[in-house]
Amino acid sequence: MNKLITVSPSPHMHSGQSTSKLMTHVLIALIPAFAASVWLFGWSSIIVVSVAVSSCLIFEFLIQKFLLKKETSISDGSAAVTGALLAFSLPASTPIGMVMIGSLVAIGIGKMSFGGLGNNPFNPALVGRVFLFISFPVQMTSWPIPKGFETSLVDAITAPTPLEIVKEGMRISENMSSVVSNLPSNMEVFCGKMGGSLGEIAACTILAGFLYLLITRVISWHIPVSILTTVAVFTGIMWLIDPTANANPGFHLLSGGLLLGSIFMATDYVTSPMTHKGMIIFGVGIGLITVIIRRFGAYPEGIQFAILIMNAFVPLINSYLKPKRFGEMINE
Amino acid sequence: MLKTFPRGGVHPAENKFSAGNKIIRMTLPKIVTIPLAQHLGVPAEALVNHGDMVKTGQTIGASKGFVSSNIHSSVTGKVIKVDKFLDSSGYKKAAVSIEVTEDEWLPEIDRSSDLKKEIIIDGEEIIKKTLESGIVGMGGATFPSHVKMSVPRGKKAELVILNGVECEPFLTSDHRLMLEKGEEILVGLRLIMKALGVTKGMVGIENNKKDAIDHFTQLSKQYPGIEVFALKVKYPQGGEKQLIKALTGREVPSGGLPIDVGAVVHNVGTAFAVYEAVQKNKPLIERVVTVSGKMVSSPSNLLTRIGTPVNLLIETSGGIPEGTGKIINGGPMMGKALDSVDVPVMKGTSGILLIPDKESRRKKIDPCIRCSKCITVCPMGLEPYLLMTLTEKEKFDRLEDEKVMDCIECGSCSYTCPANRPLLDYIRLGKFNVGQIIRNRK
């Protein structure tokens, strides 16, 4: 036989799974939340999302091509996911220029400066978001009233987020019961009838995405469930101690960016721990920090900082929490 | 609930195309090449020279040392060369080449197909017979079987596990053997149990071989002490440690052997070979080989004499299909790619697979995204991504602490990795280096 054959070490089979397929699954899981945001904010949501996704792709391409001078990897889908998540965490009224700056910071500083996909310690979308949040506090905290395609970006009328209502209420030391009367009901929060970032306000659509990610086995339940459980338990205890000074746990779970953050951002492969034990510790940490910021800190919402802070602990968690080795019990 | 091992594992497409095809006896080749190193341990020493006439079943290689094995002629004919030949390991190794003239078996070999159930010899003689007949583990590891039948001092065997898992995709040689030689296999198991002085035997078969499970459950009723278990289909359940865990719940300690938890595992093919050696005086000179692949026109299970060139088996199964890109000796997960089809079938050759060109090349390696899928699938509880990084950076002491030597090289990590990272390649390199460091320390 004089035909050439391939010789390589085993295994000679592959599952067919790929990075781009995983990223595509994440993008698919974001579709319900995107649809809800279009329904709630109309054109402005389409504009913010498309600007963020395309500028993330373009910046990644430009940086890889001209600064790093290596092969571009925009087809792996990770830049698109970063762009989508960044857009989802912005108010629908964010000016296009700001969206582009956020994308540049997310990709340029959050991802490429560390060496690109797989090397960044912090979630790039959150790096972009926090940068904008600190640099443009006014624009980043004015939330247009969701009115579908009639949403006005020009009018100064904005709707405070439920968490802002609570924070502001507590600051001027009103009683919780009077604050609660200003809040949307849990059911309204569940469907997105409140102020907030464009992709985070409809809890039901984010949970649908969670279900999809679990079924396709893109993520495991460990991180989101441990974050949400911690938040529920922590806020539940505070609420039981003093219901007049604390919002109920159901409200905490559904409001703000908690669901979007714990399901889509904290589960980012690169910036979360490798073992299940580590994931649970990571999740509990995020949950605790979120509640502490929400209840005692200066900002109404804390999930973004909580995730970034816990991202910094990931290398430590990875080096101490090992999977249970086969046959290790007997050795002792 | 079907039994299985709890941690890790993958489920590749089974592709057992030849499961329904009866075992066919291969025609005799014109020339056989019988390697003297077909087992783990010291190669055998040639007992014949150029020009000698040999008969089928005659010993032509003598075992050297405890972990070694005898080699027998699988044909009758004239020795034309005792030299180094390329074998399926990819290296040139000492082998005996014989020109086949006829098929005259040694007179003491019982070639009838009558079942001989009564066990008349004692344990020690069973071990001696196993050693003389050159029997090695036929699942692919080719560890000399008599060694596994001799319990080291201070240890105690409690049960014998028969491995009928055949978790590798494509392969069906054990499956067919269980269907067609079931009773012989169980007598073989009884022989192994007697040699080890144990009364408990377990047979583990994956649930994709329901006919074999039914057949064995039926047969085992006449053999007290032997129980048959259906196992959930999951790779690598055929790994010794995974099988023991699945059946008994015991975990072989890190760095230890199955005997440390009182278990001895043998493949069903080995049990059949022990039966033939002890009850029929027949040394290990032939075995069942599956020839299969997605494009192979007639996937088959061939009873082949050891030393038959691989290309003869492929011809019998319809030749090399157009567009074949890789030929594998063994299963697709742990088998070895061949660089020539002229290499001989050996005692550990369970299958010959022909893989289409499209599927035989690796895809582009992407950066690790730390999805942790390699950790989830590792049946040994290791962190393949970390072992690869540590090997790349040559941090061998860390590598040892991270239990790299526990890796069973099942390939589940490389199979699963979405970034197509060559995890197992690096882990093997790491194991090689750490192994050397450990040996030098002694």
Chai-1 contact restraints between the chains, C-beta under 6 A:
chainA,res_idxA,chainB,res_idxB,connection_type,confidence,min_distance_angstrom,max_distance_angstrom,comment,restraint_id
A,M1,B,V341,contact,1.0,0.0,6.0,A-B,restraint_1
A,I5,B,K326,contact,1.0,0.0,6.0,A-B,restraint_2
A,I5,B,I327,contact,1.0,0.0,6.0,A-B,restraint_3
A,T6,B,G325,contact,1.0,0.0,6.0,A-B,restraint_4
A,T6,B,K326,contact,1.0,0.0,6.0,A-B,restraint_5
A,T6,B,S360,contact,1.0,0.0,6.0,A-B,restraint_6
A,T6,B,R361,contact,1.0,0.0,6.0,A-B,restraint_7
A,V7,B,A337,contact,1.0,0.0,6.0,A-B,restraint_8
A,V7,B,D339,contact,1.0,0.0,6.0,A-B,restraint_9
A,S8,B,A337,contact,1.0,0.0,6.0,A-B,restraint_10
A,P9,B,D425,contact,1.0,0.0,6.0,A-B,restraint_11
A,S10,B,M334,contact,1.0,0.0,6.0,A-B,restraint_12
A,S10,B,G335,contact,1.0,0.0,6.0,A-B,restraint_13
A,S10,B,G411,contact,1.0,0.0,6.0,A-B,restraint_14
A,P11,B,M333,contact,1.0,0.0,6.0,A-B,restraint_15
A,P11,B,G411,contact,1.0,0.0,6.0,A-B,restraint_16
A,P11,B,S414,contact,1.0,0.0,6.0,A-B,restraint_17
A,P11,B,Y415,contact,1.0,0.0,6.0,A-B,restraint_18
A,H12,B,I328,contact,1.0,0.0,6.0,A-B,restraint_19
A,H12,B,P332,contact,1.0,0.0,6.0,A-B,restraint_20
A,M13,B,P12,contact,1.0,0.0,6.0,A-B,restraint_21
A,M13,B,P332,contact,1.0,0.0,6.0,A-B,restraint_22
A,M13,B,Y415,contact,1.0,0.0,6.0,A-B,restraint_23
A,H14,B,Y415,contact,1.0,0.0,6.0,A-B,restraint_24
A,S15,B,Y415,contact,1.0,0.0,6.0,A-B,restraint_25
A,S15,B,T416,contact,1.0,0.0,6.0,A-B,restraint_26
A,Q17,B,P418,contact,1.0,0.0,6.0,A-B,restraint_27
A,S18,B,P418,contact,1.0,0.0,6.0,A-B,restraint_28
A,T19,B,D366,contact,1.0,0.0,6.0,A-B,restraint_29
A,T19,B,I369,contact,1.0,0.0,6.0,A-B,restraint_30
A,T19,B,P418,contact,1.0,0.0,6.0,A-B,restraint_31
A,T19,B,A419,contact,1.0,0.0,6.0,A-B,restraint_32
A,L22,B,P418,contact,1.0,0.0,6.0,A-B,restraint_33
A,L117,B,P367,contact,1.0,0.0,6.0,A-B,restraint_34
A,G118,B,P367,contact,1.0,0.0,6.0,A-B,restraint_35
A,G118,B,C368,contact,1.0,0.0,6.0,A-B,restraint_36
A,G118,B,I369,contact,1.0,0.0,6.0,A-B,restraint_37
A,Y269,B,I369,contact,1.0,0.0,6.0,A-B,restraint_38
A,Y269,B,R370,contact,1.0,0.0,6.0,A-B,restraint_39
A,Y269,B,C371,contact,1.0,0.0,6.0,A-B,restraint_40
A,V270,B,I369,contact,1.0,0.0,6.0,A-B,restraint_41
A,V270,B,R370,contact,1.0,0.0,6.0,A-B,restraint_42
A,M274,B,S372,contact,1.0,0.0,6.0,A-B,restraint_43
A,M274,B,I375,contact,1.0,0.0,6.0,A-B,restraint_44
A,P323,B,I375,contact,1.0,0.0,6.0,A-B,restraint_45
A,P323,B,G381,contact,1.0,0.0,6.0,A-B,restraint_46
A,K324,B,G381,contact,1.0,0.0,6.0,A-B,restraint_47
A,R325,B,G381,contact,1.0,0.0,6.0,A-B,restraint_48
A,R325,B,K403,contact,1.0,0.0,6.0,A-B,restraint_49
A,F326,B,M380,contact,1.0,0.0,6.0,A-B,restraint_50
A,F326,B,G381,contact,1.0,0.0,6.0,A-B,restraint_51
A,G327,B,E251,contact,1.0,0.0,6.0,A-B,restraint_52
A,G327,B,V252,contact,1.0,0.0,6.0,A-B,restraint_53
A,G327,B,P253,contact,1.0,0.0,6.0,A-B,restraint_54
A,G327,B,S254,contact,1.0,0.0,6.0,A-B,restraint_55
A,E328,B,S254,contact,1.0,0.0,6.0,A-B,restraint_56
A,I330,B,E251,contact,1.0,0.0,6.0,A-B,restraint_57
A,I330,B,P253,contact,1.0,0.0,6.0,A-B,restraint_58
A,N331,B,P253,contact,1.0,0.0,6.0,A-B,restraint_59
A,N331,B,S254,contact,1.0,0.0,6.0,A-B,restraint_60
